[in-house]
């Protein structure tokens, strides 16, 4: 399983737009093959920061997600609406039951 964790710091005047396109991206991504979970939340310590959490079946599914024109367009628009470059880390994980 692949886990993606990210955040973006918005600007006051464009935060509503940033949140709208982020939710659209999340809802669209959830429909993709290999998407296990995809969420966005407002950070309770910084109300202009959005945090993303994603789980993907495997690296192939994540690569297909990144290659989609809609994902590339989302990333380009986010870059115009944020105070600093977005942060994203990708982790390979093994799911275990206890």
C-alpha positions as a printed NumPy array, in Angstrom:
array([[  0.   ,   0.   ,   0.   ],
       [  1.105,   3.547,  -0.732],
       [  0.282,   6.399,   1.649],
       [  0.451,  10.022,   0.554],
       [  0.446,  12.815,   3.129],
       [  0.415,  16.432,   2.08 ],
       [ -0.492,  19.958,   3.   ],
       [ -0.975,  23.306,   1.359],
       [ -1.131,  26.749,   2.959],
       [ -3.753,  28.904,   1.309],
       [ -4.177,  32.627,   1.085],
       [ -7.1  ,  34.354,   2.794],
       [ -8.511,  35.851,  -0.394],
       [ -8.422,  32.581,  -2.353],
       [ -8.935,  29.984,   0.382],
       [-12.565,  29.271,  -0.554],
       [-11.482,  28.468,  -4.117],
       [ -8.634,  26.306,  -2.83 ],
       [-11.006,  24.328,  -0.618],
       [-13.545,  23.922,  -3.436],
       [-11.067,  22.537,  -5.95 ],
       [ -9.486,  20.33 ,  -3.267],
       [-12.831,  18.737,  -2.445],
       [-13.542,  18.233,  -6.142],
       [-10.141,  16.569,  -6.523],
       [-10.755,  14.302,  -3.522],
       [-14.196,  13.228,  -4.77 ],
       [-12.852,  12.573,  -8.276],
       [ -9.841,  10.65 ,  -6.941],
       [-12.011,   8.362,  -4.819],
       [-13.552,   7.025,  -8.032],
       [-10.18 ,   5.99 ,  -9.49 ],
       [ -9.085,   2.376,  -9.638],
       [ -6.734,   1.678,  -6.752],
       [ -7.832,   4.542,  -4.5  ],
       [ -8.476,   3.121,  -1.032],
       [ -8.919,   6.45 ,   0.778],
       [ -8.567,  10.108,  -0.144],
       [ -9.36 ,  12.952,   2.257],
       [ -8.76 ,  16.644,   2.84 ],
       [ -9.242,  18.515,   6.113],
       [ -8.709,  22.014,   7.422],
       [ -5.903,  22.079,  10.003],
       [ -7.387,  23.097,  13.379],
       [ -4.165,  24.953,  14.308],
       [ -3.939,  26.885,  11.028],
       [ -7.29 ,  27.605,   9.404],
       [ -5.621,  28.421,   6.063],
       [ -3.867,  25.044,   5.833],
       [ -5.408,  22.026,   4.129],
       [ -4.094,  18.553,   4.946],
       [ -4.425,  15.628,   2.552],
       [ -4.29 ,  11.939,   3.397],
       [ -4.422,   9.248,   0.71 ],
       [ -4.085,   5.476,   0.581],
       [ -3.507,   3.737,  -2.742],
       [ -3.478,   0.011,  -3.511],
       [ -0.016,   0.214,  -5.074],
       [  2.486,   2.477,  -6.82 ],
       [  0.98 ,   1.74 , -10.237],
       [ -2.401,   3.122,  -9.12 ],
       [ -0.74 ,   6.241,  -7.676],
       [  1.306,   6.793, -10.842],
       [ -1.889,   6.533, -12.915],
       [ -3.517,   9.081, -10.599],
       [ -0.633,  11.538, -11.015],
       [ -0.715,  11.047, -14.816],
       [ -4.402,  11.999, -15.138],
       [ -4.901,  15.399, -16.801],
       [ -7.316,  16.358, -14.01 ],
       [ -4.658,  15.696, -11.353],
       [ -2.078,  17.753, -13.227],
       [ -4.575,  20.615, -13.685],
       [ -5.423,  20.48 ,  -9.97 ],
       [ -1.737,  20.712,  -8.997],
       [ -1.207,  23.658, -11.339],
       [ -4.191,  25.564,  -9.942],
       [ -3.187,  24.836,  -6.333],
       [  0.251,  26.314,  -7.043],
       [ -1.453,  29.604,  -7.972],
       [ -3.619,  29.666,  -4.832],
       [ -1.13 ,  28.855,  -2.091],
       [  1.177,  30.943,   0.053],
       [  4.135,  28.578,  -0.388],
       [  4.804,  25.399,  -2.365],
       [  2.686,  22.411,  -1.338],
       [  4.3  ,  19.702,   0.792],
       [  3.855,  16.022,  -0.079],
       [  5.467,  12.82 ,   1.172],
       [  4.905,   9.323,  -0.179],
       [  5.294,   6.243,   2.004],
       [  5.248,   2.551,   1.225],
       [  3.383,   0.631,   3.942],
       [  2.3  ,  -2.858,   4.805],
       [ -1.123,  -3.263,   6.331],
       [ -1.224,  -5.517,   9.401],
       [ -4.07 ,  -6.746,  11.55 ],
       [ -3.643,  -6.98 ,  15.297]])
